[in-house]
Amino acid sequence: MGTLMSVATHSAPVRRALEADADTGGTRLVVHARADIAVAAYAAVA
């Protein structure tokens, strides 16, 4: 079973760095620009 990790940051360079360094070994990293969208995404998955 994979793991979904959701992160929110307003910084575009940080979002790009996190997406570029995301590990694909079972953990899916989703980077959002706004915290409310990250919370909504969690609610939709849970």
A tleap script that builds the chain and sets N, CA, C and O, in Angstrom:
source leaprc.protein.ff14SB
mol = sequence {
  NMET GLY THR LEU MET SER VAL ALA THR HIE
  SER ALA PRO VAL ARG ARG ALA LEU GLU ALA
  ASP ALA ASP THR GLY GLY THR ARG LEU VAL
  VAL HIE ALA ARG ALA ASP ILE ALA VAL ALA
  ALA TYR ALA ALA VAL CALA
}
set mol.1.N position { 0.840 -1.176 0.000 }
set mol.1.CA position { 0.000 0.000 0.000 }
set mol.1.C position { 0.885 1.239 0.000 }
set mol.1.O position { 1.840 1.319 0.772 }
set mol.2.N position { 0.581 2.187 -0.843 }
set mol.2.CA position { 1.358 3.414 -0.923 }
set mol.2.C position { 0.902 4.431 0.105 }
set mol.2.O position { -0.183 4.317 0.676 }
set mol.3.N position { 1.725 5.402 0.327 }
set mol.3.CA position { 1.432 6.477 1.270 }
set mol.3.C position { 1.348 7.778 0.504 }
set mol.3.O position { 2.170 8.049 -0.371 }
set mol.4.N position { 0.353 8.583 0.834 }
set mol.4.CA position { 0.186 9.894 0.225 }
set mol.4.C position { 0.597 10.957 1.235 }
set mol.4.O position { 0.056 11.012 2.340 }
set mol.5.N position { 1.542 11.792 0.862 }
set mol.5.CA position { 1.974 12.887 1.722 }
set mol.5.C position { 1.671 14.189 0.995 }
set mol.5.O position { 2.058 14.378 -0.159 }
set mol.6.N position { 0.978 15.073 1.682 }
set mol.6.CA position { 0.584 16.338 1.091 }
set mol.6.C position { 1.309 17.467 1.818 }
set mol.6.O position { 1.320 17.520 3.047 }
set mol.7.N position { 1.911 18.365 1.047 }
set mol.7.CA position { 2.687 19.474 1.600 }
set mol.7.C position { 2.173 20.772 0.992 }
set mol.7.O position { 1.830 20.817 -0.189 }
set mol.8.N position { 2.122 21.817 1.794 }
set mol.8.CA position { 1.705 23.131 1.291 }
set mol.8.C position { 2.824 24.136 1.507 }
set mol.8.O position { 3.364 24.248 2.608 }
set mol.9.N position { 3.167 24.863 0.460 }
set mol.9.CA position { 4.145 25.944 0.552 }
set mol.9.C position { 3.817 26.994 -0.491 }
set mol.9.O position { 3.415 26.663 -1.607 }
set mol.10.N position { 3.984 28.242 -0.138 }
set mol.10.CA position { 3.676 29.319 -1.074 }
set mol.10.C position { 4.827 29.596 -2.035 }
set mol.10.O position { 4.656 30.319 -3.017 }
set mol.11.N position { 5.984 29.031 -1.761 }
set mol.11.CA position { 7.181 29.304 -2.548 }
set mol.11.C position { 7.277 28.377 -3.762 }
set mol.11.O position { 7.389 27.161 -3.610 }
set mol.12.N position { 7.233 28.949 -4.955 }
set mol.12.CA position { 7.352 28.148 -6.172 }
set mol.12.C position { 8.692 27.411 -6.257 }
set mol.12.O position { 8.705 26.239 -6.635 }
set mol.13.N position { 9.831 28.056 -5.916 }
set mol.13.CA position { 11.096 27.318 -5.965 }
set mol.13.C position { 11.121 26.118 -5.003 }
set mol.13.O position { 11.689 25.076 -5.328 }
set mol.14.N position { 10.517 26.265 -3.845 }
set mol.14.CA position { 10.470 25.153 -2.888 }
set mol.14.C position { 9.574 24.044 -3.430 }
set mol.14.O position { 9.911 22.866 -3.314 }
set mol.15.N position { 8.435 24.410 -4.022 }
set mol.15.CA position { 7.554 23.403 -4.619 }
set mol.15.C position { 8.291 22.620 -5.701 }
set mol.15.O position { 8.203 21.394 -5.751 }
set mol.16.N position { 9.011 23.320 -6.559 }
set mol.16.CA position { 9.755 22.639 -7.626 }
set mol.16.C position { 10.833 21.716 -7.052 }
set mol.16.O position { 11.024 20.602 -7.540 }
set mol.17.N position { 11.530 22.176 -6.025 }
set mol.17.CA position { 12.580 21.356 -5.411 }
set mol.17.C position { 11.989 20.105 -4.761 }
set mol.17.O position { 12.547 19.016 -4.891 }
set mol.18.N position { 10.873 20.255 -4.070 }
set mol.18.CA position { 10.231 19.106 -3.440 }
set mol.18.C position { 9.744 18.110 -4.485 }
set mol.18.O position { 9.912 16.902 -4.317 }
set mol.19.N position { 9.148 18.601 -5.550 }
set mol.19.CA position { 8.661 17.714 -6.606 }
set mol.19.C position { 9.815 17.008 -7.304 }
set mol.19.O position { 9.699 15.834 -7.657 }
set mol.20.N position { 10.917 17.701 -7.505 }
set mol.20.CA position { 12.066 17.102 -8.181 }
set mol.20.C position { 12.727 16.032 -7.326 }
set mol.20.O position { 13.243 15.050 -7.858 }
set mol.21.N position { 12.718 16.209 -6.001 }
set mol.21.CA position { 13.378 15.261 -5.101 }
set mol.21.C position { 12.432 14.227 -4.516 }
set mol.21.O position { 12.818 13.474 -3.622 }
set mol.22.N position { 11.200 14.178 -5.007 }
set mol.22.CA position { 10.218 13.232 -4.455 }
set mol.22.C position { 10.664 11.800 -4.734 }
set mol.22.O position { 11.084 11.471 -5.843 }
set mol.23.N position { 10.567 10.965 -3.717 }
set mol.23.CA position { 10.906 9.550 -3.836 }
set mol.23.C position { 9.697 8.804 -4.386 }
set mol.23.O position { 8.567 9.054 -3.967 }
set mol.24.N position { 9.925 7.909 -5.302 }
set mol.24.CA position { 8.823 7.161 -5.897 }
set mol.24.C position { 8.681 5.770 -5.311 }
set mol.24.O position { 7.962 4.943 -5.872 }
set mol.25.N position { 9.337 5.487 -4.210 }
set mol.25.CA position { 9.315 4.149 -3.610 }
set mol.25.C position { 8.140 3.904 -2.690 }
set mol.25.O position { 8.340 3.525 -1.536 }
set mol.26.N position { 6.919 4.106 -3.161 }
set mol.26.CA position { 5.740 3.812 -2.355 }
set mol.26.C position { 5.103 5.030 -1.724 }
set mol.26.O position { 3.940 4.966 -1.325 }
set mol.27.N position { 5.819 6.137 -1.617 }
set mol.27.CA position { 5.268 7.359 -1.047 }
set mol.27.C position { 5.022 8.354 -2.163 }
set mol.27.O position { 5.926 8.678 -2.933 }
set mol.28.N position { 3.799 8.833 -2.243 }
set mol.28.CA position { 3.464 9.828 -3.269 }
set mol.28.C position { 3.419 11.193 -2.607 }
set mol.28.O position { 2.655 11.409 -1.666 }
set mol.29.N position { 4.228 12.102 -3.091 }
set mol.29.CA position { 4.289 13.458 -2.560 }
set mol.29.C position { 3.489 14.383 -3.466 }
set mol.29.O position { 3.734 14.460 -4.670 }
set mol.30.N position { 2.535 15.079 -2.874 }
set mol.30.CA position { 1.733 16.056 -3.600 }
set mol.30.C position { 2.021 17.413 -2.968 }
set mol.30.O position { 1.838 17.590 -1.764 }
set mol.31.N position { 2.466 18.360 -3.770 }
set mol.31.CA position { 2.830 19.680 -3.274 }
set mol.31.C position { 1.776 20.685 -3.728 }
set mol.31.O position { 1.490 20.811 -4.919 }
set mol.32.N position { 1.205 21.396 -2.762 }
set mol.32.CA position { 0.154 22.377 -3.030 }
set mol.32.C position { 0.663 23.777 -2.744 }
set mol.32.O position { 1.558 23.968 -1.922 }
set mol.33.N position { 0.086 24.752 -3.428 }
set mol.33.CA position { 0.453 26.149 -3.197 }
set mol.33.C position { -0.298 26.742 -2.017 }
set mol.33.O position { 0.151 27.723 -1.425 }
set mol.34.N position { -1.429 26.158 -1.673 }
set mol.34.CA position { -2.260 26.713 -0.589 }
set mol.34.C position { -2.638 25.610 0.392 }
set mol.34.O position { -2.919 24.481 -0.010 }
set mol.35.N position { -2.641 25.945 1.684 }
set mol.35.CA position { -2.947 24.968 2.724 }
set mol.35.C position { -4.388 24.484 2.629 }
set mol.35.O position { -4.652 23.309 2.886 }
set mol.36.N position { -5.328 25.353 2.269 }
set mol.36.CA position { -6.730 24.918 2.200 }
set mol.36.C position { -6.929 23.861 1.117 }
set mol.36.O position { -7.772 22.976 1.264 }
set mol.37.N position { -6.175 23.945 0.049 }
set mol.37.CA position { -6.265 22.935 -1.008 }
set mol.37.C position { -5.661 21.624 -0.517 }
set mol.37.O position { -6.182 20.554 -0.830 }
set mol.38.N position { -4.584 21.688 0.240 }
set mol.38.CA position { -3.975 20.480 0.798 }
set mol.38.C position { -4.946 19.779 1.750 }
set mol.38.O position { -5.057 18.553 1.736 }
set mol.39.N position { -5.638 20.547 2.562 }
set mol.39.CA position { -6.617 19.964 3.500 }
set mol.39.C position { -7.783 19.356 2.730 }
set mol.39.O position { -8.250 18.269 3.070 }
set mol.40.N position { -8.257 20.046 1.696 }
set mol.40.CA position { -9.359 19.523 0.887 }
set mol.40.C position { -8.945 18.223 0.188 }
set mol.40.O position { -9.741 17.288 0.090 }
set mol.41.N position { -7.716 18.167 -0.290 }
set mol.41.CA position { -7.226 16.945 -0.940 }
set mol.41.C position { -7.182 15.796 0.053 }
set mol.41.O position { -7.534 14.665 -0.285 }
set mol.42.N position { -6.755 16.078 1.274 }
set mol.42.CA position { -6.736 15.036 2.309 }
set mol.42.C position { -8.150 14.560 2.600 }
set mol.42.O position { -8.389 13.358 2.713 }
set mol.43.N position { -9.075 15.477 2.720 }
set mol.43.CA position { -10.466 15.107 3.015 }
set mol.43.C position { -11.051 14.260 1.895 }
set mol.43.O position { -11.841 13.354 2.158 }
set mol.44.N position { -10.680 14.537 0.661 }
set mol.44.CA position { -11.209 13.767 -0.465 }
set mol.44.C position { -10.651 12.355 -0.491 }
set mol.44.O position { -11.327 11.435 -0.952 }
set mol.45.N position { -9.432 12.164 -0.006 }
set mol.45.CA position { -8.804 10.850 -0.025 }
set mol.45.C position { -9.215 10.021 1.184 }
set mol.45.O position { -9.365 8.803 1.084 }
set mol.46.N position { -9.396 10.673 2.315 }
set mol.46.CA position { -9.683 9.959 3.576 }
set mol.46.C position { -11.072 9.400 3.641 }
set mol.46.O position { -11.442 8.781 4.639 }
savepdb mol mol.pdb
quit
